[in-house]
Amino acid sequence: MDKKRLTPSHYVGIGASAGGLEAIESFFSSVPADSSLAYIVVQHLSPDYKSLMVELLSKKSALPVQRAENSMEVLAGNVYLLPPKKNLTIFQGKLVLKDKDILEGISLPINIFLKSLAEDQGEKAIAVILSGTGSDGARGVKAIKEHGGMVMVQEEESAKFDGMPKSAISTGTADFIVEPEKMFAEIGS
């Protein structure tokens, strides 16, 4: 296998929460099978809820979809999903899973991941914030921008829950504010 082809041209960190499944499916409906990007989806998940995300998204995506595992190398043309009860970071192009600290209180897994993505990949990092309540992702998009990456936010009217998009837009860092199905065209590779 050609190592160059396996190394993603960019790393797309996708954050979503309430109402995010439809937005995630819309996003991936326009991503071609030969995409040179890697996609890491961080969705707020209930710790008690068995996620069927891999199965559901596999039906909508032309790319292979898998649950993230510790020390997994991130490869081009693949989709990685955050497992329940975990926080996810990236270091030297590999995924790092940690158990969520129950004592931490409010969990902001999207900020945690995007901050690590910004530090690990710099200009090769792309943040995508989709439907969700609350403000998770707002600090993460600032980190992505500070390290030279790109920020895309779901256009508020198209989001089932506009809390996360509104918070991300309010940071002033968004390069694009569009519907999820139009995002890949804006990334341009």
C-alpha positions as CSV (number, residue, x, y, z in Angstrom):
1,M,0.0,0.0,0.0
2,D,1.2,3.5,-0.8
3,K,1.8,5.3,2.5
4,K,1.2,8.7,0.8
5,R,-2.3,7.6,-0.3
6,L,-3.1,6.4,3.3
7,T,-2.1,9.7,4.9
8,P,-5.1,12.0,4.9
9,S,-4.7,15.3,3.0
10,H,-6.9,16.8,5.8
11,Y,-8.5,15.6,9.1
12,V,-12.1,16.6,9.5
13,G,-13.4,16.7,13.1
14,I,-17.2,16.6,13.1
15,G,-19.1,17.7,16.2
16,A,-22.8,17.0,16.7
17,S,-25.3,16.5,19.4
18,A,-29.1,16.6,19.5
19,G,-30.5,16.3,16.0
20,G,-27.1,15.5,14.7
21,L,-27.7,12.1,13.1
22,E,-29.7,13.6,10.2
23,A,-27.0,16.3,9.7
24,I,-24.2,13.8,9.8
25,E,-26.0,11.6,7.2
26,S,-26.6,14.7,5.0
27,F,-22.9,15.6,5.3
28,F,-21.7,12.1,4.3
29,S,-24.3,11.8,1.5
30,S,-22.1,14.1,-0.6
31,V,-18.7,12.6,0.3
32,P,-17.2,10.4,-2.5
33,A,-15.7,7.0,-1.9
34,D,-12.3,8.2,-3.1
35,S,-12.0,11.1,-0.6
36,S,-8.5,11.8,0.5
37,L,-9.7,13.2,3.8
38,A,-10.2,11.4,7.1
39,Y,-13.4,12.0,9.2
40,I,-13.7,11.8,12.9
41,V,-17.2,12.1,14.3
42,V,-17.6,13.2,17.9
43,Q,-21.3,13.0,18.8
44,H,-22.7,13.4,22.3
45,L,-24.0,10.0,23.2
46,S,-25.9,8.9,26.3
47,P,-23.7,6.5,28.3
48,D,-26.7,4.1,28.7
49,Y,-27.7,4.1,25.0
50,K,-26.4,1.5,22.6
51,S,-25.3,3.4,19.6
52,L,-26.3,2.1,16.2
53,M,-24.4,4.9,14.6
54,V,-21.9,2.6,12.7
55,E,-24.7,0.6,11.2
56,L,-26.8,3.7,10.4
57,L,-24.0,5.8,8.9
58,S,-22.6,2.8,6.9
59,K,-25.9,2.9,4.9
60,K,-25.4,6.6,4.0
61,S,-21.7,6.8,3.5
62,A,-19.6,5.6,0.6
63,L,-16.7,5.4,3.0
64,P,-15.9,2.6,5.6
65,V,-17.3,3.6,9.0
66,Q,-15.9,2.2,12.2
67,R,-15.9,2.9,16.0
68,A,-12.6,4.6,17.1
69,E,-10.2,2.4,19.0
70,N,-7.2,3.4,21.0
71,S,-3.9,3.9,19.1
72,M,-5.8,3.5,15.8
73,E,-4.0,5.2,12.9
74,V,-6.3,7.7,11.1
75,L,-6.3,6.8,7.4
76,A,-7.6,8.7,4.4
77,G,-11.1,7.8,3.1
78,N,-12.3,6.5,6.5
79,V,-14.9,7.6,9.1
80,Y,-14.2,7.1,12.8
81,L,-16.9,7.4,15.4
82,L,-16.5,8.2,19.1
83,P,-17.6,5.3,21.3
84,P,-19.9,5.9,24.3
85,K,-18.4,6.7,27.7
86,K,-15.1,7.9,26.1
87,N,-13.3,11.1,25.3
88,L,-11.2,11.2,22.1
89,T,-8.0,13.0,21.2
90,I,-5.5,12.6,18.4
91,F,-1.7,12.5,18.7
92,Q,0.7,12.1,15.8
93,G,-2.2,11.0,13.5
94,K,-3.4,8.3,15.9
95,L,-6.6,8.2,18.0
96,V,-6.3,8.3,21.8
97,L,-9.3,7.1,23.8
98,K,-9.8,7.9,27.5
99,D,-12.6,7.0,29.8
100,K,-14.8,9.9,30.6
101,D,-14.3,11.2,34.1
102,I,-17.8,10.9,35.7
103,L,-16.8,13.4,38.4
104,E,-16.0,16.1,35.7
105,G,-19.6,17.1,35.5
106,I,-20.5,18.6,32.1
107,S,-18.7,16.8,29.4
108,L,-17.4,18.7,26.3
109,P,-16.0,16.0,24.1
110,I,-16.1,18.1,20.9
111,N,-14.0,20.8,22.4
112,I,-11.5,18.2,23.8
113,F,-11.2,16.5,20.3
114,L,-11.0,19.7,18.2
115,K,-8.3,21.2,20.5
116,S,-6.2,18.1,20.1
117,L,-6.8,18.1,16.4
118,A,-5.7,21.7,16.1
119,E,-2.5,21.0,18.0
120,D,-1.8,17.7,16.1
121,Q,-2.6,18.7,12.5
122,G,-2.6,22.5,12.3
123,E,-3.5,23.6,8.8
124,K,-4.6,20.1,7.9
125,A,-7.4,20.3,10.5
126,I,-11.0,21.1,9.5
127,A,-13.7,21.6,12.2
128,V,-17.4,20.9,11.3
129,I,-20.1,21.8,13.8
130,L,-23.5,20.4,13.2
131,S,-26.9,20.4,15.0
132,G,-26.8,20.3,18.8
133,T,-27.8,22.0,22.0
134,G,-25.4,23.9,24.2
135,S,-22.0,25.3,23.2
136,D,-19.7,22.3,22.9
137,G,-17.4,23.0,19.9
138,A,-17.1,26.8,20.4
139,R,-13.7,26.6,22.1
140,G,-12.6,23.9,19.7
141,V,-13.3,25.9,16.6
142,K,-11.2,28.8,18.1
143,A,-8.3,26.4,18.6
144,I,-8.6,25.1,15.0
145,K,-8.6,28.7,13.6
146,E,-5.6,29.7,15.9
147,H,-3.6,26.8,14.4
148,G,-4.5,27.7,10.8
149,G,-7.3,25.2,10.1
150,M,-10.7,25.6,8.5
151,V,-14.0,26.0,10.3
152,M,-17.4,25.0,8.9
153,V,-20.7,25.4,10.7
154,Q,-24.2,24.1,9.8
155,E,-26.4,27.0,8.8
156,E,-28.7,27.6,11.7
157,E,-32.0,27.3,9.9
158,S,-31.1,23.8,8.6
159,A,-30.2,22.6,12.1
160,K,-32.8,20.7,14.2
161,F,-31.2,22.3,17.3
162,D,-29.2,25.5,16.6
163,G,-27.4,25.9,20.0
164,M,-24.1,24.5,18.9
165,P,-24.1,26.1,15.5
166,K,-25.0,29.5,17.0
167,S,-22.2,29.2,19.6
168,A,-19.7,28.3,17.0
169,I,-20.8,31.1,14.6
170,S,-20.6,33.6,17.5
171,T,-16.9,33.0,17.8
172,G,-16.4,34.7,14.5
173,T,-14.1,31.9,13.2
174,A,-16.4,30.2,10.7
175,D,-15.0,30.1,7.1
176,F,-18.3,28.6,5.8
177,I,-21.8,28.5,7.2
178,V,-23.8,26.1,5.0
179,E,-26.1,23.1,5.0
180,P,-24.4,19.8,5.8
181,E,-24.9,18.4,2.3
182,K,-23.0,21.4,0.8
183,M,-20.0,21.2,3.1
184,F,-17.9,18.7,1.2
185,A,-18.1,20.9,-2.0
186,E,-16.7,23.8,0.0
187,I,-13.8,21.7,1.4
188,G,-12.8,21.2,-2.2
189,S,-10.8,18.0,-2.3
